[in-house]
Amino acid sequence: MLEVLNVSQIIVRPKRDALTVLNQVSFGVPRGHLMGVIGATGSGKSCLIGLLMGVEQASSGVIAFQGKDTSISPAHPNSIAHVPAEDDTLIGVLTVRETVMSALMLRVAGQSSDERVGKASHILVGLGLEMIASQRVTTLTLAECRRLKLALALVSDAPLVLCDEFTDGLDVQSEQELTALLKFVVSDQPGRIVIHATQTLGNLSSYDTVVILHEGHVCFHGPARAVAHYFSISTLEELYPRLSKRPAERWGDSWSRHRESYYEAFKLGDLGQSLAERPEEESTEGGKGKASALKRANSNPADEDNFTTPQALPSVITQASHLIRRRWSILRRTQGEWLPHLVLLILASLLASLLVAPNTGYISASKRGALTPEILWPAAYTCAMALFIQMLLILIMSVHNGSREIARERTLLERERRGGLRVSAYLLGKLGFLIPIVLVQSLTLGLFGELTGCSLPGNGSARLLLLMLTGIAFTSLCLGISARCRSAERAQNFAWMLLLLNVLLCGALLGFPRLLGGVIQPLITAYYGWSGSVETLKDTAVFVPMTQFVKTWFATPTGAIAALLLHAFIGLVLTLSGLRKTR
């Protein structure tokens, strides 16, 4: 079902020697098999898991899964399940059952509600999670979190399950229990393969076979009972010290010479047949060996009939809808998220009103027709400052909205992407969550002044629309920064820098000359929100004085709306490209 033939992975590093992570790795795995990939840190285990998943492409060699070369015909996301090594890929405020149901909603299409509940219950019972199904993930022990990660990998009934350091870092009892669970996973579905990459040596006898890696070379492949004999050691604890006494190349060459005899001695049958019986000239790199591997993979039509059709993925809309509902549930249950949103919204509205309130008398007098310089100039200045403060506050809230949104759940996103989550669905899910928040913030900020008596002249509806679009555009840009940064802190720092540049280069308060302003202002989101709002005052008495003390040109409301939509689109493009970038 799975054959790895002469697979090498070489990383080219600028101004440094190339790093060979895997060197001519070869082994075969039949159906209904539990394999352990054993090796110390740096042996190439995680790289091998990544190649088997299809996350990376091998530098040379071929990986044949279900009769197909995965470099030419990548496996369906629901054909290969992955249990990542990271322990931060779960959502803490969801319950165990909700987490499994969420994975079903994102990975499996065409199931009714009852079918999803039944499937989730079967997995939870089988993995010993039924008794804690109503508990939140934050209350689970490390071993229970590992069980839950395995449960998420099983929702699509994948025939190949890849586990990366699934039992590492646990106590002896938990390690034994989780290794036993892997045997259950193999037996739960006919023909399923489970491969576990680990550096733990305590439960080797539980695996049907083990592959031992040392610095990228295969040093042994066979049953665990043969390990001590092959390496001339009395206990398995001596394995790593024994490996360190010889160069990895020598261990790899030694295994190549003794492989056939060990396959024959332990009667591994089809497990080693394709390697043991391969003519030497076909074992070399190149198209001949590749074609031979695929020919052997497809040589048994009866086996091909046993390949199960992977379950279909839900549509983009279905995935996005579920992500939106899930994100709102997370916000509702996380006080550390919704409380800052609420406090910032209230404080921003109060601050905008308080800064304008002392001078509202000038605005009211100008509305009544008092157009003396003592009234008109303070009124014009107050209107300009009120609009600029609104834009500044909406930018601050936009940084809070979008700068950390993607970067802080990077590992969760990668896990769900490997399970078939589409990037477009993820982006739509974020927009469905953030846009309503921006609209509420803009409405509150814009209407609060009207309700408290700080009403500005001119077209208030156009100003409210520009305020909303400014929030959406800047949130989109912050989301793009978040999608391209590795950490939430780094993304937030870049977003604050962008806000600072917007304030400094807005041009209106600094009085840039028209030529210089024409070069800089198209790049500044805040400028279009502010200047478009100023232009809504064009038919009022305060507009002419404003044009006297501000020398930059003002965008028309229509032009400002078009520019803000363009900035929002640029932010979405940055977000999409960042999400598609492999990390």
MIVO-910664 format. One line per field, with one value per residue (C-alpha): residue number from 0; residue in three letters; x, y, z. Coordinates in steps of 0.1 Angstrom, whole numbers. Example, Ala and Ser with C-alpha at 12.3 -4.5 7.8 and 13.67 -1.06 7.14 Angstrom:
<pts>
nr <- 0:1
rest <- ALA:SER
X <- 123:137
Y <- -45:-11
Z <- 78:71
</pts>
This chain:
<pts>
nr <- 0:1:2:3:4:5:6:7:8:9:10:11:12:13:14:15:16:17:18:19:20:21:22:23:24:25:26:27:28:29:30:31:32:33:34:35:36:37:38:39:40:41:42:43:44:45:46:47:48:49:50:51:52:53:54:55:56:57:58:59:60:61:62:63:64:65:66:67:68:69:70:71:72:73:74:75:76:77:78:79:80:81:82:83:84:85:86:87:88:89:90:91:92:93:94:95:96:97:98:99:100:101:102:103:104:105:106:107:108:109:110:111:112:113:114:115:116:117:118:119:120:121:122:123:124:125:126:127:128:129:130:131:132:133:134:135:136:137:138:139:140:141:142:143:144:145:146:147:148:149:150:151:152:153:154:155:156:157:158:159:160:161:162:163:164:165:166:167:168:169:170:171:172:173:174:175:176:177:178:179:180:181:182:183:184:185:186:187:188:189:190:191:192:193:194:195:196:197:198:199:200:201:202:203:204:205:206:207:208:209:210:211:212:213:214:215:216:217:218:219:220:221:222:223:224:225:226:227:228:229:230:231:232:233:234:235:236:237:238:239:240:241:242:243:244:245:246:247:248:249:250:251:252:253:254:255:256:257:258:259:260:261:262:263:264:265:266:267:268:269:270:271:272:273:274:275:276:277:278:279:280:281:282:283:284:285:286:287:288:289:290:291:292:293:294:295:296:297:298:299:300:301:302:303:304:305:306:307:308:309:310:311:312:313:314:315:316:317:318:319:320:321:322:323:324:325:326:327:328:329:330:331:332:333:334:335:336:337:338:339:340:341:342:343:344:345:346:347:348:349:350:351:352:353:354:355:356:357:358:359:360:361:362:363:364:365:366:367:368:369:370:371:372:373:374:375:376:377:378:379:380:381:382:383:384:385:386:387:388:389:390:391:392:393:394:395:396:397:398:399:400:401:402:403:404:405:406:407:408:409:410:411:412:413:414:415:416:417:418:419:420:421:422:423:424:425:426:427:428:429:430:431:432:433:434:435:436:437:438:439:440:441:442:443:444:445:446:447:448:449:450:451:452:453:454:455:456:457:458:459:460:461:462:463:464:465:466:467:468:469:470:471:472:473:474:475:476:477:478:479:480:481:482:483:484:485:486:487:488:489:490:491:492:493:494:495:496:497:498:499:500:501:502:503:504:505:506:507:508:509:510:511:512:513:514:515:516:517:518:519:520:521:522:523:524:525:526:527:528:529:530:531:532:533:534:535:536:537:538:539:540:541:542:543:544:545:546:547:548:549:550:551:552:553:554:555:556:557:558:559:560:561:562:563:564:565:566:567:568:569:570:571:572:573:574:575:576:577:578:579:580:581:582
rest <- MET:LEU:GLU:VAL:LEU:ASN:VAL:SER:GLN:ILE:ILE:VAL:ARG:PRO:LYS:ARG:ASP:ALA:LEU:THR:VAL:LEU:ASN:GLN:VAL:SER:PHE:GLY:VAL:PRO:ARG:GLY:HIS:LEU:MET:GLY:VAL:ILE:GLY:ALA:THR:GLY:SER:GLY:LYS:SER:CYS:LEU:ILE:GLY:LEU:LEU:MET:GLY:VAL:GLU:GLN:ALA:SER:SER:GLY:VAL:ILE:ALA:PHE:GLN:GLY:LYS:ASP:THR:SER:ILE:SER:PRO:ALA:HIS:PRO:ASN:SER:ILE:ALA:HIS:VAL:PRO:ALA:GLU:ASP:ASP:THR:LEU:ILE:GLY:VAL:LEU:THR:VAL:ARG:GLU:THR:VAL:MET:SER:ALA:LEU:MET:LEU:ARG:VAL:ALA:GLY:GLN:SER:SER:ASP:GLU:ARG:VAL:GLY:LYS:ALA:SER:HIS:ILE:LEU:VAL:GLY:LEU:GLY:LEU:GLU:MET:ILE:ALA:SER:GLN:ARG:VAL:THR:THR:LEU:THR:LEU:ALA:GLU:CYS:ARG:ARG:LEU:LYS:LEU:ALA:LEU:ALA:LEU:VAL:SER:ASP:ALA:PRO:LEU:VAL:LEU:CYS:ASP:GLU:PHE:THR:ASP:GLY:LEU:ASP:VAL:GLN:SER:GLU:GLN:GLU:LEU:THR:ALA:LEU:LEU:LYS:PHE:VAL:VAL:SER:ASP:GLN:PRO:GLY:ARG:ILE:VAL:ILE:HIS:ALA:THR:GLN:THR:LEU:GLY:ASN:LEU:SER:SER:TYR:ASP:THR:VAL:VAL:ILE:LEU:HIS:GLU:GLY:HIS:VAL:CYS:PHE:HIS:GLY:PRO:ALA:ARG:ALA:VAL:ALA:HIS:TYR:PHE:SER:ILE:SER:THR:LEU:GLU:GLU:LEU:TYR:PRO:ARG:LEU:SER:LYS:ARG:PRO:ALA:GLU:ARG:TRP:GLY:ASP:SER:TRP:SER:ARG:HIS:ARG:GLU:SER:TYR:TYR:GLU:ALA:PHE:LYS:LEU:GLY:ASP:LEU:GLY:GLN:SER:LEU:ALA:GLU:ARG:PRO:GLU:GLU:GLU:SER:THR:GLU:GLY:GLY:LYS:GLY:LYS:ALA:SER:ALA:LEU:LYS:ARG:ALA:ASN:SER:ASN:PRO:ALA:ASP:GLU:ASP:ASN:PHE:THR:THR:PRO:GLN:ALA:LEU:PRO:SER:VAL:ILE:THR:GLN:ALA:SER:HIS:LEU:ILE:ARG:ARG:ARG:TRP:SER:ILE:LEU:ARG:ARG:THR:GLN:GLY:GLU:TRP:LEU:PRO:HIS:LEU:VAL:LEU:LEU:ILE:LEU:ALA:SER:LEU:LEU:ALA:SER:LEU:LEU:VAL:ALA:PRO:ASN:THR:GLY:TYR:ILE:SER:ALA:SER:LYS:ARG:GLY:ALA:LEU:THR:PRO:GLU:ILE:LEU:TRP:PRO:ALA:ALA:TYR:THR:CYS:ALA:MET:ALA:LEU:PHE:ILE:GLN:MET:LEU:LEU:ILE:LEU:ILE:MET:SER:VAL:HIS:ASN:GLY:SER:ARG:GLU:ILE:ALA:ARG:GLU:ARG:THR:LEU:LEU:GLU:ARG:GLU:ARG:ARG:GLY:GLY:LEU:ARG:VAL:SER:ALA:TYR:LEU:LEU:GLY:LYS:LEU:GLY:PHE:LEU:ILE:PRO:ILE:VAL:LEU:VAL:GLN:SER:LEU:THR:LEU:GLY:LEU:PHE:GLY:GLU:LEU:THR:GLY:CYS:SER:LEU:PRO:GLY:ASN:GLY:SER:ALA:ARG:LEU:LEU:LEU:LEU:MET:LEU:THR:GLY:ILE:ALA:PHE:THR:SER:LEU:CYS:LEU:GLY:ILE:SER:ALA:ARG:CYS:ARG:SER:ALA:GLU:ARG:ALA:GLN:ASN:PHE:ALA:TRP:MET:LEU:LEU:LEU:LEU:ASN:VAL:LEU:LEU:CYS:GLY:ALA:LEU:LEU:GLY:PHE:PRO:ARG:LEU:LEU:GLY:GLY:VAL:ILE:GLN:PRO:LEU:ILE:THR:ALA:TYR:TYR:GLY:TRP:SER:GLY:SER:VAL:GLU:THR:LEU:LYS:ASP:THR:ALA:VAL:PHE:VAL:PRO:MET:THR:GLN:PHE:VAL:LYS:THR:TRP:PHE:ALA:THR:PRO:THR:GLY:ALA:ILE:ALA:ALA:LEU:LEU:LEU:HIS:ALA:PHE:ILE:GLY:LEU:VAL:LEU:THR:LEU:SER:GLY:LEU:ARG:LYS:THR:ARG
X <- 0:29:64:93:121:155:140:165:159:186:182:202:215:229:266:267:270:239:223:212:183:173:197:184:156:137:111:76:45:16:-20:-31:3:17:52:75:100:127:155:171:165:178:176:151:118:97:111:100:66:63:72:47:20:29:37:71:85:115:147:149:132:96:68:41:8:-22:-4:2:33:25:47:25:-9:-10:-32:-66:-65:-89:-67:-38:-43:-17:-12:12:39:28:6:-9:-31:-63:-88:-89:-124:-141:-152:-137:-169:-172:-136:-143:-176:-157:-132:-161:-177:-145:-134:-164:-192:-227:-232:-264:-263:-271:-244:-218:-229:-227:-192:-179:-192:-176:-142:-145:-155:-127:-100:-112:-125:-163:-162:-145:-164:-181:-149:-131:-97:-80:-88:-72:-40:-12:-20:-57:-48:-27:-58:-79:-54:-55:-93:-93:-71:-96:-127:-122:-114:-81:-63:-29:-24:10:19:48:61:27:40:71:73:47:50:56:20:5:31:21:-16:-12:9:-19:-43:-23:-28:-66:-65:-50:-76:-105:-105:-94:-62:-52:-16:-3:32:46:78:93:126:111:124:102:74:91:76:42:50:47:80:103:125:155:169:203:213:190:201:180:200:174:139:122:106:116:128:156:170:192:207:214:231:248:234:219:191:173:185:220:207:215:250:257:246:269:300:299:292:257:269:285:252:233:257:257:219:219:241:222:187:177:189:170:138:142:151:120:97:85:71:56:70:104:98:99:132:149:140:147:176:205:203:167:176:195:180:162:132:139:136:106:88:96:82:49:47:50:26:-1:9:-20:-55:-72:-54:-64:-100:-96:-86:-114:-126:-118:-147:-154:-145:-173:-177:-159:-192:-198:-163:-164:-198:-186:-155:-175:-198:-168:-150:-179:-183:-146:-150:-181:-164:-131:-133:-98:-110:-145:-137:-109:-131:-159:-136:-118:-151:-166:-134:-129:-164:-161:-127:-139:-168:-149:-122:-147:-173:-155:-157:-191:-205:-185:-200:-235:-230:-217:-248:-270:-253:-227:-198:-174:-138:-140:-166:-158:-121:-125:-154:-134:-105:-128:-144:-110:-98:-130:-128:-91:-96:-124:-100:-72:-94:-108:-72:-63:-93:-84:-49:-66:-90:-67:-30:-30:-59:-41:-6:-17:-34:-7:-3:-41:-44:-16:-32:-66:-51:-35:-69:-85:-94:-93:-74:-104:-127:-104:-102:-140:-143:-121:-140:-173:-160:-141:-164:-194:-170:-157:-192:-203:-172:-177:-214:-208:-180:-199:-233:-221:-211:-244:-263:-242:-246:-213:-230:-209:-224:-225:-234:-232:-242:-213:-189:-202:-197:-161:-155:-167:-146:-115:-119:-125:-95:-71:-83:-77:-41:-35:-49:-24:4:-8:-9:27:42:54:43:14:38:57:25:12:45:43:7:15:43:19:-5:22:32:-5:-7:26:21:-15:-5:-35:-22:14:4:24:26:3:30:45:11:1:29:25:-12:-23:-4:-20:-53:-61:-57:-87:-109:-101:-100:-131:-149:-136:-150:-185:-183:-179:-213:-209:-194:-165:-151:-134:-114:-103:-88:-69:-49:-46:-27:-32:-59:-90:-103:-140:-161:-165:-127:-121:-145:-128:-93:-104:-119:-86:-67:-90:-85:-47:-50:-70:-44:-16:-36:-43:-7:4:-20:-9:28:42:57
Y <- 0:23:21:45:40:57:89:117:151:177:213:239:266:300:303:270:234:215:196:160:153:119:97:69:59:28:6:-9:-10:-34:-29:-34:-25:-5:8:28:52:54:79:105:142:152:118:129:115:146:153:118:123:156:138:111:137:155:188:187:171:148:159:124:90:80:76:53:53:32:26:62:84:111:136:133:124:138:119:132:151:126:97:107:118:135:138:167:169:203:204:238:228:226:253:255:269:242:209:176:166:201:197:164:177:207:185:165:196:208:174:153:163:148:137:144:157:122:107:132:126:88:91:114:90:60:78:92:58:40:64:66:102:96:102:137:146:176:190:219:213:236:212:181:165:162:125:133:161:135:113:142:150:114:116:145:126:97:116:110:73:78:46:61:78:95:103:126:121:110:94:115:134:113:91:53:43:70:60:24:33:55:30:5:30:30:-7:-1:25:-1:-27:-2:0:-29:-23:9:18:37:51:66:87:87:87:66:31:17:1:-12:-46:-31:-23:-48:-34:-6:16:30:62:77:111:105:69:37:15:-12:-22:-52:-66:-51:-85:-84:-50:-62:-90:-67:-40:-64:-49:-65:-39:-14:15:9:16:53:50:22:42:71:49:46:71:71:62:30:20:27:7:-22:-24:-23:-54:-73:-63:-92:-118:-102:-100:-137:-148:-131:-141:-106:-116:-88:-62:-67:-84:-53:-43:-77:-89:-57:-59:-38:-16:-7:5:36:70:79:71:33:28:50:32:-1:10:21:-11:-32:-9:-16:-52:-67:-56:-74:-51:-21:-30:-27:10:29:61:90:109:142:175:200:229:262:278:250:252:290:290:266:286:318:301:285:318:337:309:313:350:346:321:340:370:379:386:401:424:443:447:462:484:498:505:524:543:552:566:586:599:611:629:644:659:676:686:718:733:721:756:770:743:750:788:783:762:790:814:830:833:857:847:842:815:801:793:774:756:746:734:714:697:687:674:655:637:630:616:593:579:575:556:533:525:516:493:478:469:452:434:419:420:389:370:346:346:334:303:294:258:252:265:242:212:220:228:193:179:196:231:254:287:305:291:302:337:339:327:355:381:368:373:406:426:427:437:466:477:478:497:523:527:532:556:576:577:583:618:625:612:632:665:666:666:678:696:681:646:623:592:595:601:570:549:562:554:518:514:528:502:474:485:488:456:439:452:441:407:405:413:387:361:367:367:338:351:372:396:403:408:433:452:456:467:494:506:508:528:552:557:564:591:607:607:614:648:668:680:683:705:687:705:692:675:657:649:634:609:599:600:572:548:560:545:570:599:587:582:616:637:620:629:665:667:659:694:711:728:741:773:755:740:771:779:742:745:776:760:725:726:691:682:664:633:633:609:587:587:580:551:536:540:524:495:491:491:465:444:447:435:405:397:399:377:351:349:346:318:299:302:270:272
Z <- 0:7:-7:-2:-28:-26:-12:-4:9:5:17:-2:21:9:15:33:23:14:42:35:58:43:23:0:24:12:28:21:43:38:48:84:97:126:119:142:127:155:157:179:174:139:124:98:113:110:75:64:79:59:27:33:40:7:25:9:-22:-20:-38:-54:-52:-52:-27:-40:-21:-32:-65:-74:-73:-48:-66:-97:-81:-46:-22:-13:21:36:25:48:84:105:143:147:173:185:215:208:178:199:208:245:251:230:246:236:217:200:189:172:157:143:126:111:98:81:66:58:35:31:67:86:121:135:115:127:163:158:142:170:197:180:180:215:229:210:222:258:256:261:299:294:262:279:294:278:262:287:315:298:307:282:275:270:246:226:225:212:185:174:174:151:126:125:115:78:80:64:54:63:97:104:140:149:184:196:229:235:268:286:317:312:318:294:268:270:268:238:219:225:211:179:176:181:153:129:137:137:99:77:59:77:81:111:111:143:143:178:197:225:227:255:235:203:207:201:165:137:123:131:108:126:112:121:105:75:68:73:97:102:91:106:138:171:184:158:168:197:176:146:166:190:221:252:259:237:258:243:208:205:221:197:167:177:176:138:110:97:62:74:92:60:38:64:62:24:25:51:43:21:45:74:53:44:80:96:67:61:28:7:32:18:-14:-37:-22:-17:-52:-71:-96:-86:-117:-109:-74:-87:-90:-121:-141:-144:-106:-104:-131:-116:-82:-98:-118:-86:-68:-95:-101:-82:-95:-66:-42:-61:-57:-19:-21:-4:-21:2:17:0:15:24:1:7:19:44:58:60:77:103:109:114:139:157:159:174:200:209:213:234:258:260:284:275:239:242:272:255:224:246:267:236:219:249:256:220:217:249:239:205:221:250:227:206:233:246:211:199:206:177:154:166:161:126:118:130:106:128:103:120:120:158:153:119:123:156:141:111:132:155:125:111:145:151:118:123:158:145:119:143:168:140:130:165:168:134:146:176:153:127:136:158:143:120:134:168:154:129:142:143:107:95:111:96:62:61:68:38:50:19:22:6:32:60:46:42:78:91:70:83:118:115:92:116:144:123:113:150:159:131:138:175:170:143:160:195:187:171:202:226:208:189:155:126:96:61:49:80:61:37:66:84:52:49:85:80:48:66:93:69:47:76:93:59:58:94:85:56:80:104:76:67:102:122:156:169:186:154:134:160:160:122:124:149:127:98:119:129:93:85:112:103:65:64:51:62:95:83:53:26:-7:-34:-54:-25:-11:-45:-43:-7:0:-24:-1:31:41:68:44:22:52:66:34:20:52:50:15:28:44:11:10:46:60:77:45:30:62:64:29:40:69:52:19:7:-18:-5:-22:-32:-12:-43:-49:-13:-13:-44:-28:4:-15:-33:0:13:-18:-14:22:11:-16:10:33:7:-4:32:39:8:17:31:66
</pts>
